[in-house]
Amino acid sequence: MCPPNYLFLAVLGLPLGTLAAAKPYAVTKATEVVDAIGRKPSGSVEPADWNVLLTRVVGAAFAVLGAGAAVTCVL
């Protein structure tokens, strides 16, 4: 039987981590737009390069952890 926390990590970490690793600019842009709510409009919001890189690295780490949890649950 798979522990519930492993199952939770596999169900959320694998798809969301894969999305963040595959499309880091789109994910970071979406979070920047949400963060900009309530500010005075001064043009379009663009994410910084370091934030896009960080999103890619963290997304890849979550995808690996999710895949490991999924393999643990299957075996």
Number of C-alpha atoms within 10 A of each C-alpha: 7 12 10 10 10 18 17 14 18 24 15 13 25 23 16 17 25 21 17 24 23 15 15 22 20 14 17 22 17 15 12 16 13 11 11 13 9 7 7 7 9 6 6 7 14 12 16 13 11 9 15 19 15 16 21 23 16 16 24 21 18 23 24 17 18 25 20 17 23 20 12 15 15 10 8
